[in-house]
Structure formats: C-alpha cells, structure tokens
Amino acid sequence: MISSGKDAIYSSPLGQVSDFRFDENVAEVFPDMIQRSVPGYNTIVDAIGQMAGRYVQAGTQLYDLGCSLGAVSLAASRYIQVPDCKIIGVDNSKAMVERCQRHIQAFKSAVPIEVICDDLQNVAIQNASMVVMNFTLQFIEPGQRQAIIQGIFDGLKPGGILVLSEKIRHPSEQGNELLIELHHEFKRRNGYSELEISQKRTALENVMKTDSFEEHAKRLQQAGFSDVILWFKCFNFTSIVAIK
C-alpha cells in the first residue's frame, strides 16, 4: 500500500472552516483519518469482502461506489472465487482515484479492477451481483438518494446485494447526542484534540446529511429490496445489507 501521513488537517485554528472536500490534502492522510474517526472500519471492510465471496456471481460485476483509496475493492478481490468477475470502483475525487489506481497496481489483484473518476450518478449499474456504498450516500443530496438506490436495485441481478454503510441519526435528540458524544470520545482516545473535533464537525455540517436507520430501510424497501439487515452498528456508525 502507498504510505500516508498523519491527519492533522484541523489541528491549527482556522479563521474560516471550509466545507469538507475529498481533495489532495484529505487523500494524503485518508487511511489515518478513517482509522481514527470511524469505529469498526477494518471490521466493516473485511466483512464486505466476506460478503463478496458469498454473493458475487460468476460473470457479473461488483460496483464500489465512492471507492476512495480502494479498500473495499481490494478486500472483495481477496474473497471472490467465481470466474469472469469484474470490480468497478467509482469516485468523483481525482486525488482519491489517482492514489486508488496506484494501490490496485501494487496489489496485483486476481480479479480485474477498473477505477472510474466520475460522479456515481453518471454510472449505470449493469449486470451487478453486488454494489457497495461504504459511507458514500451520506454525502449526496437527500433528494437524490431514492433515485440512486432505485438505479442500484434495477441494475442488480436476483439474489444480488447492496451493502450500505452510513453514519446515522438517532430519532430522539437525547439519543442522538449520546451517540455523538460517544463518537467524540472515540476520537479523543485516538489522539484528536477538541479543536480538531470541533473544526471537523463544522466542515462536515453542510456536506454530510445523515438519515435515521428507519429512513434508510424505508428507501430500500421502496426500491424493491426484499430484506434489509442491519449487520453492524457502533455508536452512530452502521452498515446495512439489502438483498434483492
């Protein structure tokens, strides 16, 4: 894997905190940022790989939408055993895609992996047995989410799955505040300062709009998924499997 730096993006006081972007600065420190910010991230990625081994069908495609540096694509490639499969990673950040392509070249996957730099809404899901959105949908405008989920459902083969990992909002204010505080304590214990936590929260305020689990389940069921399974949850971080 390509080496990365330590996340210190928000360690100094900023006169004005800009909206969070997956730019070169974030790409440079992303592995450290994600490990110190998302509880259970390694468990989620490895389990997605296991599910690829279970659900990916011969002669089909797996889409990794919002693939960032390719962790999910590479995990899936380690577990897929059936022939004639292809993994398609999609990300709209040029900085992320460039690093992702270098990671994939270094890994030498037995399963072909193509990485596309584009908005995932421009990519038609076709002949898919598995689609993954690993903390991606939360960065898309809420009004556009149903159409995206519908497009994924329509492009999945029968028996195919969507794995949707999301930071969620608890329906009650007191419950939501508890989950937020537990997450902030997780970040403190991973070395983030109060300034970093506060400035990162401000940066994400306008770009990450979270739903409740119930909202996600309703959207998935409305698209046509026959079963919606909450398989991982730690604080306000979850991962869901929806089966067609």
Phi and psi restraints in degrees (value plus and minus 20) as a CYANA .aco file:
   2 ILE   PHI     -89.7   -49.7
   2 ILE   PSI     116.3   156.3
   3 SER   PHI     -88.5   -48.5
   3 SER   PSI     133.2   173.2
   4 SER   PHI    -155.2  -115.2
   4 SER   PSI     141.6   181.6
   5 GLY   PHI    -111.5   -71.5
   5 GLY   PSI     158.5   198.5
   6 LYS   PHI    -105.6   -65.6
   6 LYS   PSI     119.7   159.7
   7 ASP   PHI     -92.8   -52.8
   7 ASP   PSI      90.3   130.3
   8 ALA   PHI    -151.6  -111.6
   8 ALA   PSI       5.1    45.1
   9 ILE   PHI     -78.9   -38.9
   9 ILE   PSI     -58.1   -18.1
  10 TYR   PHI    -129.9   -89.9
  10 TYR   PSI       4.0    44.0
  11 SER   PHI    -100.6   -60.6
  11 SER   PSI     -38.9     1.1
  12 SER   PHI    -129.9   -89.9
  12 SER   PSI     127.3   167.3
  13 PRO   PHI     -80.5   -40.5
  13 PRO   PSI     112.7   152.7
  14 LEU   PHI    -129.0   -89.0
  14 LEU   PSI     111.9   151.9
  15 GLY   PHI     -78.1   -38.1
  15 GLY   PSI     -63.0   -23.0
  16 GLN   PHI    -157.9  -117.9
  16 GLN   PSI     105.9   145.9
  17 VAL   PHI    -107.6   -67.6
  17 VAL   PSI      95.2   135.2
  18 SER   PHI     -98.0   -58.0
  18 SER   PSI     139.1   179.1
  19 ASP   PHI     -78.9   -38.9
  19 ASP   PSI     122.8   162.8
  20 PHE   PHI     -82.9   -42.9
  20 PHE   PSI     114.5   154.5
  21 ARG   PHI    -156.9  -116.9
  21 ARG   PSI     125.8   165.8
  22 PHE   PHI    -105.3   -65.3
  22 PHE   PSI      48.5    88.5
  23 ASP   PHI    -117.2   -77.2
  23 ASP   PSI    -188.3  -148.3
  24 GLU   PHI     -80.7   -40.7
  24 GLU   PSI     -58.7   -18.7
  25 ASN   PHI     -82.7   -42.7
  25 ASN   PSI     -62.7   -22.7
  26 VAL   PHI     -90.2   -50.2
  26 VAL   PSI     -62.8   -22.8
  27 ALA   PHI     -78.9   -38.9
  27 ALA   PSI     -56.4   -16.4
  28 GLU   PHI     -83.1   -43.1
  28 GLU   PSI     -53.8   -13.8
  29 VAL   PHI    -136.5   -96.5
  29 VAL   PSI     -11.2    28.8
  30 PHE   PHI     -75.8   -35.8
  30 PHE   PSI     -65.6   -25.6
  31 PRO   PHI     -77.2   -37.2
  31 PRO   PSI     -62.5   -22.5
  32 ASP   PHI     -87.7   -47.7
  32 ASP   PSI     -62.8   -22.8
  33 MET   PHI     -79.2   -39.2
  33 MET   PSI     -66.5   -26.5
  34 ILE   PHI     -90.4   -50.4
  34 ILE   PSI     -57.1   -17.1
  35 GLN   PHI     -86.2   -46.2
  35 GLN   PSI     -57.3   -17.3
  36 ARG   PHI    -108.7   -68.7
  36 ARG   PSI     -28.8    11.2
  37 SER   PHI    -133.2   -93.2
  37 SER   PSI     -47.7    -7.7
  38 VAL   PHI    -134.7   -94.7
  38 VAL   PSI      87.6   127.6
  39 PRO   PHI     -84.1   -44.1
  39 PRO   PSI     113.4   153.4
  40 GLY   PHI      58.4    98.4
  40 GLY   PSI      -4.9    35.1
  41 TYR   PHI     -78.8   -38.8
  41 TYR   PSI     -65.9   -25.9
  42 ASN   PHI     -82.7   -42.7
  42 ASN   PSI     -59.1   -19.1
  43 THR   PHI     -82.6   -42.6
  43 THR   PSI     -63.6   -23.6
  44 ILE   PHI     -81.9   -41.9
  44 ILE   PSI     -68.2   -28.2
  45 VAL   PHI     -83.6   -43.6
  45 VAL   PSI     -65.0   -25.0
  46 ASP   PHI     -85.8   -45.8
  46 ASP   PSI     -59.7   -19.7
  47 ALA   PHI     -85.8   -45.8
  47 ALA   PSI     -55.2   -15.2
  48 ILE   PHI     -82.1   -42.1
  48 ILE   PSI     -60.4   -20.4
  49 GLY   PHI     -78.8   -38.8
  49 GLY   PSI     -64.5   -24.5
  50 GLN   PHI     -80.8   -40.8
  50 GLN   PSI     -61.3   -21.3
  51 MET   PHI     -85.6   -45.6
  51 MET   PSI     -53.5   -13.5
  52 ALA   PHI     -80.7   -40.7
  52 ALA   PSI     -62.2   -22.2
  53 GLY   PHI     -82.6   -42.6
  53 GLY   PSI     -49.2    -9.2
  54 ARG   PHI    -106.9   -66.9
  54 ARG   PSI     -58.8   -18.8
  55 TYR   PHI    -128.1   -88.1
  55 TYR   PSI     -43.0    -3.0
  56 VAL   PHI     -87.8   -47.8
  56 VAL   PSI     109.2   149.2
  57 GLN   PHI    -119.5   -79.5
  57 GLN   PSI     129.2   169.2
  58 ALA   PHI     -76.1   -36.1
  58 ALA   PSI     119.8   159.8
  59 GLY   PHI      53.3    93.3
  59 GLY   PSI      -1.9    38.1
  60 THR   PHI    -141.8  -101.8
  60 THR   PSI    -198.1  -158.1
  61 GLN   PHI    -140.8  -100.8
  61 GLN   PSI     128.5   168.5
  62 LEU   PHI    -132.7   -92.7
  62 LEU   PSI     108.1   148.1
  63 TYR   PHI    -125.3   -85.3
  63 TYR   PSI     109.1   149.1
  64 ASP   PHI    -130.4   -90.4
  64 ASP   PSI      74.3   114.3
  65 LEU   PHI    -109.6   -69.6
  65 LEU   PSI      97.4   137.4
  66 GLY   PHI      62.1   102.1
  66 GLY   PSI      32.9    72.9
  67 CYS   PHI     -95.2   -55.2
  67 CYS   PSI     -31.5     8.5
  68 SER   PHI      26.0    66.0
  68 SER   PSI    -138.2   -98.2
  69 LEU   PHI    -112.5   -72.5
  69 LEU   PSI     -13.2    26.8
  70 GLY   PHI      72.8   112.8
  70 GLY   PSI      -5.1    34.9
  71 ALA   PHI     -79.0   -39.0
  71 ALA   PSI     -65.1   -25.1
  72 VAL   PHI     -88.6   -48.6
  72 VAL   PSI     -64.1   -24.1
  73 SER   PHI     -78.3   -38.3
  73 SER   PSI     -64.1   -24.1
  74 LEU   PHI     -89.7   -49.7
  74 LEU   PSI     -58.8   -18.8
  75 ALA   PHI     -82.4   -42.4
  75 ALA   PSI     -63.7   -23.7
  76 ALA   PHI     -82.0   -42.0
  76 ALA   PSI     -61.5   -21.5
  77 SER   PHI     -83.2   -43.2
  77 SER   PSI     -46.8    -6.8
  78 ARG   PHI     -93.0   -53.0
  78 ARG   PSI     -45.4    -5.4
  79 TYR   PHI    -123.8   -83.8
  79 TYR   PSI     -43.5    -3.5
  80 ILE   PHI     -86.3   -46.3
  80 ILE   PSI     106.8   146.8
  81 GLN   PHI    -134.5   -94.5
  81 GLN   PSI     -34.9     5.1
  82 VAL   PHI    -104.0   -64.0
  82 VAL   PSI     136.0   176.0
  83 PRO   PHI    -102.9   -62.9
  83 PRO   PSI     144.9   184.9
  84 ASP   PHI      39.2    79.2
  84 ASP   PSI      20.1    60.1
  85 CYS   PHI    -125.2   -85.2
  85 CYS   PSI     138.2   178.2
  86 LYS   PHI    -160.4  -120.4
  86 LYS   PSI     120.6   160.6
  87 ILE   PHI    -126.9   -86.9
  87 ILE   PSI     110.2   150.2
  88 ILE   PHI    -138.1   -98.1
  88 ILE   PSI      92.7   132.7
  89 GLY   PHI    -115.4   -75.4
  89 GLY   PSI     118.4   158.4
  90 VAL   PHI    -150.4  -110.4
  90 VAL   PSI     110.6   150.6
  91 ASP   PHI    -171.4  -131.4
  91 ASP   PSI     123.3   163.3
  92 ASN   PHI    -113.4   -73.4
  92 ASN   PSI     -16.4    23.6
  93 SER   PHI    -118.2   -78.2
  93 SER   PSI      95.6   135.6
  94 LYS   PHI     -80.2   -40.2
  94 LYS   PSI     -59.4   -19.4
  95 ALA   PHI     -83.9   -43.9
  95 ALA   PSI     -61.0   -21.0
  96 MET   PHI     -86.6   -46.6
  96 MET   PSI     -65.6   -25.6
  97 VAL   PHI     -82.3   -42.3
  97 VAL   PSI     -62.3   -22.3
  98 GLU   PHI     -81.3   -41.3
  98 GLU   PSI     -63.5   -23.5
  99 ARG   PHI     -90.1   -50.1
  99 ARG   PSI     -58.3   -18.3
 100 CYS   PHI     -78.7   -38.7
 100 CYS   PSI     -65.7   -25.7
 101 GLN   PHI     -81.7   -41.7
 101 GLN   PSI     -57.2   -17.2
 102 ARG   PHI     -87.6   -47.6
 102 ARG   PSI     -59.4   -19.4
 103 HIS   PHI     -80.3   -40.3
 103 HIS   PSI     -66.0   -26.0
 104 ILE   PHI     -86.5   -46.5
 104 ILE   PSI     -60.6   -20.6
 105 GLN   PHI     -82.2   -42.2
 105 GLN   PSI     -58.3   -18.3
 106 ALA   PHI     -91.0   -51.0
 106 ALA   PSI     -51.1   -11.1
 107 PHE   PHI     -97.5   -57.5
 107 PHE   PSI     -50.8   -10.8
 108 LYS   PHI      36.3    76.3
 108 LYS   PSI      41.5    81.5
 109 SER   PHI     -87.0   -47.0
 109 SER   PSI     123.2   163.2
 110 ALA   PHI     -95.1   -55.1
 110 ALA   PSI     -43.0    -3.0
 111 VAL   PHI    -117.1   -77.1
 111 VAL   PSI     107.8   147.8
 112 PRO   PHI     -78.6   -38.6
 112 PRO   PSI     113.6   153.6
 113 ILE   PHI    -144.9  -104.9
 113 ILE   PSI     100.8   140.8
 114 GLU   PHI    -128.7   -88.7
 114 GLU   PSI     114.8   154.8
 115 VAL   PHI    -135.9   -95.9
 115 VAL   PSI     105.4   145.4
 116 ILE   PHI    -132.7   -92.7
 116 ILE   PSI     110.4   150.4
 117 CYS   PHI    -114.4   -74.4
 117 CYS   PSI      79.8   119.8
 118 ASP   PHI    -186.9  -146.9
 118 ASP   PSI     145.3   185.3
 119 ASP   PHI     -89.9   -49.9
 119 ASP   PSI     111.2   151.2
 120 LEU   PHI     -80.3   -40.3
 120 LEU   PSI     -43.1    -3.1
 121 GLN   PHI     -91.9   -51.9
 121 GLN   PSI     -33.0     7.0
 122 ASN   PHI    -112.1   -72.1
 122 ASN   PSI     -23.3    16.7
 123 VAL   PHI    -127.1   -87.1
 123 VAL   PSI      96.3   136.3
 124 ALA   PHI     -97.9   -57.9
 124 ALA   PSI     110.0   150.0
 125 ILE   PHI    -100.6   -60.6
 125 ILE   PSI     100.8   140.8
 126 GLN   PHI    -156.4  -116.4
 126 GLN   PSI     121.2   161.2
 127 ASN   PHI      28.6    68.6
 127 ASN   PSI      25.3    65.3
 128 ALA   PHI    -121.5   -81.5
 128 ALA   PSI     120.7   160.7
 129 SER   PHI    -129.4   -89.4
 129 SER   PSI     -30.2     9.8
 130 MET   PHI    -175.2  -135.2
 130 MET   PSI     115.8   155.8
 131 VAL   PHI    -148.6  -108.6
 131 VAL   PSI     117.5   157.5
 132 VAL   PHI    -143.0  -103.0
 132 VAL   PSI     111.7   151.7
 133 MET   PHI    -144.5  -104.5
 133 MET   PSI      74.5   114.5
 134 ASN   PHI    -114.6   -74.6
 134 ASN   PSI      72.4   112.4
 135 PHE   PHI      41.3    81.3
 135 PHE   PSI      31.1    71.1
 136 THR   PHI    -139.1   -99.1
 136 THR   PSI     -66.0   -26.0
 137 LEU   PHI     -80.0   -40.0
 137 LEU   PSI     -51.3   -11.3
 138 GLN   PHI     -83.6   -43.6
 138 GLN   PSI     -36.7     3.3
 139 PHE   PHI    -116.9   -76.9
 139 PHE   PSI     -16.6    23.4
 140 ILE   PHI    -123.4   -83.4
 140 ILE   PSI     123.9   163.9
 141 GLU   PHI     -73.0   -33.0
 141 GLU   PSI     111.3   151.3
 142 PRO   PHI     -72.8   -32.8
 142 PRO   PSI     -57.4   -17.4
 143 GLY   PHI     -87.4   -47.4
 143 GLY   PSI     -35.3     4.7
 144 GLN   PHI    -118.6   -78.6
 144 GLN   PSI     -26.9    13.1
 145 ARG   PHI     -90.7   -50.7
 145 ARG   PSI     -59.2   -19.2
 146 GLN   PHI     -81.8   -41.8
 146 GLN   PSI     -63.1   -23.1
 147 ALA   PHI     -83.6   -43.6
 147 ALA   PSI     -57.4   -17.4
 148 ILE   PHI     -85.0   -45.0
 148 ILE   PSI     -66.9   -26.9
 149 ILE   PHI     -82.7   -42.7
 149 ILE   PSI     -59.2   -19.2
 150 GLN   PHI     -83.7   -43.7
 150 GLN   PSI     -62.1   -22.1
 151 GLY   PHI     -82.6   -42.6
 151 GLY   PSI     -57.4   -17.4
 152 ILE   PHI     -85.9   -45.9
 152 ILE   PSI     -67.4   -27.4
 153 PHE   PHI     -77.9   -37.9
 153 PHE   PSI     -65.8   -25.8
 154 ASP   PHI     -83.6   -43.6
 154 ASP   PSI     -51.5   -11.5
 155 GLY   PHI    -107.8   -67.8
 155 GLY   PSI     -25.7    14.3
 156 LEU   PHI    -106.9   -66.9
 156 LEU   PSI     123.6   163.6
 157 LYS   PHI     -97.9   -57.9
 157 LYS   PSI     136.9   176.9
 158 PRO   PHI     -74.2   -34.2
 158 PRO   PSI     115.1   155.1
 159 GLY   PHI      66.6   106.6
 159 GLY   PSI     -25.2    14.8
 160 GLY   PHI     -95.9   -55.9
 160 GLY   PSI     145.0   185.0
 161 ILE   PHI    -151.7  -111.7
 161 ILE   PSI     132.9   172.9
 162 LEU   PHI    -132.9   -92.9
 162 LEU   PSI     105.3   145.3
 163 VAL   PHI    -122.9   -82.9
 163 VAL   PSI      99.9   139.9
 164 LEU   PHI    -141.3  -101.3
 164 LEU   PSI      86.5   126.5
 165 SER   PHI    -119.3   -79.3
 165 SER   PSI     112.0   152.0
 166 GLU   PHI    -169.4  -129.4
 166 GLU   PSI     126.5   166.5
 167 LYS   PHI     -99.9   -59.9
 167 LYS   PSI     107.9   147.9
 168 ILE   PHI    -133.6   -93.6
 168 ILE   PSI     146.6   186.6
 169 ARG   PHI    -130.3   -90.3
 169 ARG   PSI     108.3   148.3
 170 HIS   PHI     -94.9   -54.9
 170 HIS   PSI     122.4   162.4
 171 PRO   PHI     -80.2   -40.2
 171 PRO   PSI     -54.5   -14.5
 172 SER   PHI    -114.6   -74.6
 172 SER   PSI     128.3   168.3
 173 GLU   PHI     -83.3   -43.3
 173 GLU   PSI     -63.8   -23.8
 174 GLN   PHI     -87.1   -47.1
 174 GLN   PSI     -57.7   -17.7
 175 GLY   PHI     -86.7   -46.7
 175 GLY   PSI     -60.5   -20.5
 176 ASN   PHI     -84.6   -44.6
 176 ASN   PSI     -63.4   -23.4
 177 GLU   PHI     -83.6   -43.6
 177 GLU   PSI     -57.3   -17.3
 178 LEU   PHI     -81.3   -41.3
 178 LEU   PSI     -68.1   -28.1
 179 LEU   PHI     -83.8   -43.8
 179 LEU   PSI     -58.6   -18.6
 180 ILE   PHI     -83.9   -43.9
 180 ILE   PSI     -64.2   -24.2
 181 GLU   PHI     -86.6   -46.6
 181 GLU   PSI     -59.1   -19.1
 182 LEU   PHI     -82.4   -42.4
 182 LEU   PSI     -59.0   -19.0
 183 HIS   PHI     -87.4   -47.4
 183 HIS   PSI     -61.5   -21.5
 184 HIS   PHI     -82.8   -42.8
 184 HIS   PSI     -57.5   -17.5
 185 GLU   PHI     -86.1   -46.1
 185 GLU   PSI     -57.4   -17.4
 186 PHE   PHI     -77.1   -37.1
 186 PHE   PSI     -64.0   -24.0
 187 LYS   PHI     -89.1   -49.1
 187 LYS   PSI     -58.6   -18.6
 188 ARG   PHI     -79.4   -39.4
 188 ARG   PSI     -63.4   -23.4
 189 ARG   PHI     -89.9   -49.9
 189 ARG   PSI     -36.4     3.6
 190 ASN   PHI    -117.4   -77.4
 190 ASN   PSI      -5.8    34.2
 191 GLY   PHI      76.1   116.1
 191 GLY   PSI     -15.8    24.2
 192 TYR   PHI    -100.8   -60.8
 192 TYR   PSI     120.1   160.1
 193 SER   PHI    -104.0   -64.0
 193 SER   PSI     147.3   187.3
 194 GLU   PHI     -81.0   -41.0
 194 GLU   PSI     -56.5   -16.5
 195 LEU   PHI     -83.2   -43.2
 195 LEU   PSI     -65.8   -25.8
 196 GLU   PHI     -82.4   -42.4
 196 GLU   PSI     -64.2   -24.2
 197 ILE   PHI     -81.7   -41.7
 197 ILE   PSI     -65.2   -25.2
 198 SER   PHI     -86.2   -46.2
 198 SER   PSI     -66.6   -26.6
 199 GLN   PHI     -89.4   -49.4
 199 GLN   PSI     -56.2   -16.2
 200 LYS   PHI     -85.4   -45.4
 200 LYS   PSI     -61.1   -21.1
 201 ARG   PHI     -81.7   -41.7
 201 ARG   PSI     -61.3   -21.3
 202 THR   PHI     -84.1   -44.1
 202 THR   PSI     -61.2   -21.2
 203 ALA   PHI     -84.0   -44.0
 203 ALA   PSI     -52.6   -12.6
 204 LEU   PHI    -107.1   -67.1
 204 LEU   PSI     -33.3     6.7
 205 GLU   PHI     -73.4   -33.4
 205 GLU   PSI     -63.7   -23.7
 206 ASN   PHI    -112.4   -72.4
 206 ASN   PSI     -30.8     9.2
 207 VAL   PHI    -133.0   -93.0
 207 VAL   PSI     -35.8     4.2
 208 MET   PHI    -139.4   -99.4
 208 MET   PSI      86.7   126.7
 209 LYS   PHI    -127.9   -87.9
 209 LYS   PSI      91.9   131.9
 210 THR   PHI    -111.3   -71.3
 210 THR   PSI     128.5   168.5
 211 ASP   PHI    -126.9   -86.9
 211 ASP   PSI     146.2   186.2
 212 SER   PHI    -102.7   -62.7
 212 SER   PSI     144.3   184.3
 213 PHE   PHI     -79.4   -39.4
 213 PHE   PSI     -59.9   -19.9
 214 GLU   PHI     -80.4   -40.4
 214 GLU   PSI     -59.4   -19.4
 215 GLU   PHI     -85.5   -45.5
 215 GLU   PSI     -61.8   -21.8
 216 HIS   PHI     -82.6   -42.6
 216 HIS   PSI     -66.8   -26.8
 217 ALA   PHI     -81.2   -41.2
 217 ALA   PSI     -62.8   -22.8
 218 LYS   PHI     -82.1   -42.1
 218 LYS   PSI     -63.1   -23.1
 219 ARG   PHI     -83.3   -43.3
 219 ARG   PSI     -63.3   -23.3
 220 LEU   PHI     -86.4   -46.4
 220 LEU   PSI     -62.9   -22.9
 221 GLN   PHI     -86.4   -46.4
 221 GLN   PSI     -58.0   -18.0
 222 GLN   PHI     -84.1   -44.1
 222 GLN   PSI     -53.7   -13.7
 223 ALA   PHI     -90.1   -50.1
 223 ALA   PSI     -44.0    -4.0
 224 GLY   PHI     103.1   143.1
 224 GLY   PSI     -19.9    20.1
 225 PHE   PHI     -84.5   -44.5
 225 PHE   PSI     117.0   157.0
 226 SER   PHI    -104.3   -64.3
 226 SER   PSI     -43.6    -3.6
 227 ASP   PHI    -166.3  -126.3
 227 ASP   PSI     117.0   157.0
 228 VAL   PHI    -145.2  -105.2
 228 VAL   PSI      98.1   138.1
 229 ILE   PHI    -140.4  -100.4
 229 ILE   PSI     101.1   141.1
 230 LEU   PHI    -104.1   -64.1
 230 LEU   PSI      83.2   123.2
 231 TRP   PHI    -121.0   -81.0
 231 TRP   PSI     -37.0     3.0
 232 PHE   PHI    -162.0  -122.0
 232 PHE   PSI     117.6   157.6
 233 LYS   PHI    -173.8  -133.8
 233 LYS   PSI     108.4   148.4
 234 CYS   PHI    -162.6  -122.6
 234 CYS   PSI      96.6   136.6
 235 PHE   PHI      36.7    76.7
 235 PHE   PSI    -143.4  -103.4
 236 ASN   PHI    -122.9   -82.9
 236 ASN   PSI       2.7    42.7
 237 PHE   PHI    -130.0   -90.0
 237 PHE   PSI     108.1   148.1
 238 THR   PHI    -155.3  -115.3
 238 THR   PSI     144.6   184.6
 239 SER   PHI    -161.6  -121.6
 239 SER   PSI     117.1   157.1
 240 ILE   PHI    -143.3  -103.3
 240 ILE   PSI     121.3   161.3
 241 VAL   PHI    -131.8   -91.8
 241 VAL   PSI     107.2   147.2
 242 ALA   PHI    -134.8   -94.8
 242 ALA   PSI     107.7   147.7
 243 ILE   PHI    -128.5   -88.5
 243 ILE   PSI     113.9   153.9
